[in-house]
Amino acid sequence: MEKWITLEAVYSTEKEANKAATVVKVTESRLSSKPGGPQYDIEIELVKVEHGWRIRWRKVPVAGGAGCSKCGSCQTISRPARKPAKVIPFKPRQQ
């Protein structure tokens, strides 16, 4: 498992912390998950501290459970075959 990462900011209410946690979750999952590569889910935890609320998160592999989730992330990306380029000849300029 990945280690927990704590956001330095402290939020005054749980509602503000929850809103910021949603942004963190979306951003981190987009940065961590690559097309055709491993896919991650972000686990979020709100922690009550003496002056407010803090956000903690960690990456969890999507197929972390038993068995394959059949997401296809381990498969190579198939791309359509490329056609050879056509060269257009140009006449040299007359000076």
Steps between C-alpha positions, in 0.01 A plus 500: 500500500601858440583728789256767614567854374375791712402834351664789687190722497263500797131565429269662756193287424443143393298623201797703367735207555262263320478738202881523480528120540282453190738719299801307633336166417417594140840660433706220654305224325549672163872546562554145629297302245655471154319377187611143436682493833419439865179654629473644850219610728568766762398427857421821694490548876397816689687542828384724785788705644494762777451797262275340237510222241782348295488280189695176460505279191674202344499316168333161490530278190157438345567128468622490860238243593509131427481416131515713190250784460514466117564873459740436211772727637761227460424460129703686241326780314416400143539781250382499140763422238654811349499554127829595340540873447457645154783723380393797293784621277550874460667666207797719589438874480623692196696812587 
